Amino acid sequence: MLDTLLVDRLLKINPNRQLKNIDPDTYNTTSSLSQSIAENNKIPMYLLMETQAILNILVSRFLKDAIVKSKIKDPRIKKCLQYIHENINKQITISQLKDISCTSEDHFARLFKKETSYAPIKYIQVKKMERAQLLLLTTDMSIGEIAIKLSIGSSPYFNRLFQQHTNMTPRKYRDLYRSANASNYSLSNNSNDF
């Protein structure tokens, strides 16, 4: 009975925020995250906190039976993925990863592709671009500073990689979400919902 009331309240304070697709992989993208951040910035803080509290209560019902599963089976590749995620701001080479996995470069590349569906360099680029998107949305760092922070090298190369990943330039990406967030923020701050 309480769960039903919580769901009803959740729907009431979050109109038109339902999932439009039943496939969870649809939402496992950086653009989906960016859109969600933009939509969350439209919500007054007190409603956002209430939403998070209700979701925490509802999700907690399932956690007692939860089992963590990983799609990656090979422990050598898990170790390399951990290294990539912990060192995404640094220059990461195939040579470093093959040493971590204790394999040859060719064998490592085959194993990595088999486990992740990505070539190692492509995976690193994708993760760097995901971090770049986050930095563009959450910091005032210049595009050049982000390129340097992510050890990408030159701004033109960073711009090219970013555009391949998102289909827009870093500046356009930042401007698009910043302008949407700024107008939404000013609207929510001017409301008398408190």
C-alpha positions, 0 to 999 in steps of 0.5 A, spaced: 500 500 500 505 504 501 509 503 495 503 504 491 502 511 494 509 513 493 509 511 486 502 515 485 506 521 488 512 520 484 508 520 478 504 527 480 511 531 482 514 528 475 509 529 470 511 527 463 518 524 465 516 516 464 520 512 460 518 512 453 522 506 451 522 499 455 529 497 453 534 499 458 540 500 453 536 506 450 538 510 456 545 507 457 548 513 453 551 519 454 546 523 450 541 520 455 545 522 461 545 529 458 538 530 457 536 527 464 541 532 467 538 538 463 531 535 465 533 535 472 535 542 472 528 544 470 525 541 477 525 545 483 530 543 488 525 540 493 521 536 488 528 533 486 530 531 493 523 528 494 523 524 487 530 522 489 528 519 496 522 516 493 526 512 488 531 510 494 525 507 498 522 503 492 529 501 489 531 499 496 526 493 496 530 490 491 537 490 493 536 485 499 536 480 493 541 483 488 547 480 485 552 484 482 554 481 475 559 483 470 559 482 463 566 481 463 568 474 464 576 475 463 579 477 470 585 480 465 580 485 462 577 487 468 583 489 471 585 493 464 578 496 464 579 498 472 586 501 470 582 505 464 577 508 468 582 510 474 587 513 469 582 516 464 585 523 464 592 520 463 595 517 456 593 510 456 597 505 451 596 498 448 603 497 451 601 499 458 594 494 458 598 488 455 603 489 461 597 489 466 594 483 462 600 479 462 599 478 454 602 480 448 599 486 444 595 482 439 592 477 444 590 483 448 587 486 443 583 480 441 581 478 448 579 486 449 575 486 443 571 479 445 570 482 452 567 489 450 566 489 443 571 495 442 578 495 440 582 498 446 583 504 443 576 506 441 574 504 448 579 509 451 577 514 446 569 513 448 571 513 455 575 520 454 569 523 450 564 521 455 568 524 461 569 530 456 562 531 456 561 531 463 567 536 464 563 541 459 557 540 462 559 541 470 565 546 469 568 552 466 574 549 463 576 551 456 575 546 451 583 546 450 584 545 458 579 539 457 583 536 451 589 537 456 586 534 462 584 528 458 591 527 455 588 528 448 593 533 445 591 538 441 584 542 441 583 540 433 584 533 434 580 533 441 574 537 437 574 532 431 574 526 436 568 529 440 564 531 434 565 523 431 562 521 438 557 526 439 555 529 432 557 536 434 563 540 436 564 541 444 562 548 444 556 547 440 555 541 445 556 546 451 552 552 449 546 547 447 546 544 454 548 551 458 543 555 454 537 550 456 540 549 463 540 557 464 533 558 462 530 552 466 534 554 472 532 561 472 525 559 471 525 554 477 528 559 481 523 565 480 517 560 482 514 561 488 513 553 490 517 553 496 
